[in-house]
Amino acid sequence: MIPSRPFFALGVIAGLEGLGLLVYAMFDAVEGIRIGATGPAEVSSVPALILQIAILGAFGAGLVLVGTGWMRVRRWARAPFLLAQLIALVIGAPLVSAVGGVERIAGIIITLLAATGVVLVFTPAVTRSLAEHSD
């Protein structure tokens, strides 16, 4: 069964965000192996880097799972998706006004995906479909 457009879009948003976090976790792992932990000594250590990679990996895998939940029109996907979008807005919004070009572009993408996701979650079609489906 192919999900309706809003659910497909929600699945794609969650999947893209999850894959983005997984790729960033892999990037951090490669950089950690290649050049080690860098930055101020208070926040840059091998345990801190490992924890960051673990958190990014778990959060990314969770969002991929939420994306599959949206594709299958599962009610349980709504709460973790909304929480992830609120976190994304908190992270993305300040990046929109960042000095660096890469950071600014990342902030714009993160903010647009999160805002679109929040709006889609509360559309009447999604709300009605979730009320009709049982997990």
N, C-alpha and C positions, 0 to 999 in steps of 0.2 A: 504494500500500500504506500503510495506517495503522499506525504503530508501536504496539507494546504499551504499556500504561500506564506502566511505569517509564521507557521511552525517551521517551515523549511528555512525561512530567514533567521528565525531565532536559533535553529540548529547550526546554521552557518556562522552566525555571530559567535556563539559559544565555542564552536570548533576552531574558528580562527584565533580567538583569544587564547584558547587552550594550547593550540599548536605554537602560537607566538611565545607563550611562557615556556613551553618545553624546549623550543629552539634557543631561547635566552638562557635556560638552565644549562643546555649543552655548550653554548658559547662560554658561559662562566666556567664550566668544567675544563674546557680546552684551554682557556686563558689561564686558569689556575695551575694547570699542569705545565703550560708553556712558560709563563713568567712568574707564577706564584701569586700569593695574596699581596695586593698593593694598596696603598692609601695610608691614612693615619693609623698608627699602631693600636689605638683604642678600639677600632672597628674592623681592622683588617688582620685576620689571622686564619690559619688553616681551618680550625673548627667553625669560625664564622662563615667562611666560604662554603664549607660542606653543608652547614645549616641553610644558607641561602639557596644553594642548589637543590637541596631536599624540599624546601618550601615551594620554590618555583616549580619543581617537577610535580609535586603532589597537587598543587593548585592547578597546574596545566592539565594534568591527567583528569582531575575532577571536572574541569570545564569541558573537556572532550566527552566525558561520560554524560554530563548535563546536555551537551549537544545531541548525543544519541537519544537521550530522553525526550528532547523536543521533537526530534524526527519521528519518534514513536508516539507522540502526543501524550506524554506522561505528566500528570499533575505535579509529581514530586520535583520536576525540573524547575518549577517556578521560583521557589524560595532561594535555592542556592544561586540560581541565575541572577535574581534581583540583588542579592548580596554582592555577588561578583561585579555587577554593573555599578553599584554604589562605590565599591572600592576603586574600580576603574575610573570613575568620575573624579574621585578624590585625588588620584594619581595623575590622570590625564589633564585635568583643567589647569593646574599650575604649569604644566609643560607647554601648553599652548603659547604662553608668553615667555618661554625660555629664550636665551640668547643664541644658543647653538641651533643650526638648521635641522640637524637630525632629531634633536630633542623636541623641537617645535613640531616637526612633521609627525613624530611618534605621538605627541600629545594630541594633535588634531585627529589622528586616526583613532586613538583610544577613546577620546571624548565622543566622536561621531558614532562609533560602534556602540558604546555604552548608552548614549542618549537614545539611539535608534532602538536598542534592545528594551530599554525601560518603556518607551512609547508602545512598542509592539506588544509587550506583555499585558498591557492594560487595554488593548483594543477589544471592542465588543466580540469580534469573531473568536479571538483567543479565549476570552473569559467564558463565552458560551460553550466552546468546544471542551474546555477543561471541566466545566460543570457537567457535561454530558458523559465524559469518559471517566471510567474508574480505573485506578491503577491495579 
